[in-house]
């Protein structure tokens, strides 16, 4: 597996490790408790990382046509 595909594990690790360190109500981030804002951020990061992996994967390129 390519090195860039290991990036997909980062949001999952963030979601699993976040509650141990960020389980508090204050400070509020965009009106949400800190942990909820962290989980929303991990969800958004998952989409961004998956898009990056998709764009860099050579299997998703169109095949080159020969003469």
SULTA-V852293 format. One record per residue. N is the residue number from 1. D_CENTER is the distance of its C-alpha to the mean C-alpha in Angstrom with 1 decimal. Layout:
N:D_CENTER
N:D_CENTER
This chain:
1:17.8
2:16.7
3:15.2
4:12.3
5:11.3
6:10.9
7:7.7
8:6.3
9:7.8
10:6.3
11:4.3
12:7.5
13:9.6
14:8.7
15:9.8
16:12.7
17:13.9
18:13.5
19:16.6
20:18.8
21:18.5
22:17.8
23:20.1
24:22.3
25:23.2
26:24.0
27:22.8
28:21.8
29:18.8
30:19.6
31:21.9
32:19.5
33:19.9
34:17.7
35:16.0
36:15.4
37:14.0
38:11.6
39:10.4
40:10.3
41:8.2
42:5.6
43:6.2
44:6.2
45:3.2
46:2.4
47:5.7
48:5.9
49:4.8
50:6.9
51:9.4
52:9.8
53:10.5
54:12.8
55:14.5
56:15.3
57:16.5
58:20.3
59:20.9
60:19.8
61:22.5
62:25.8
63:28.6
64:31.1
65:34.5
66:37.5
67:40.9
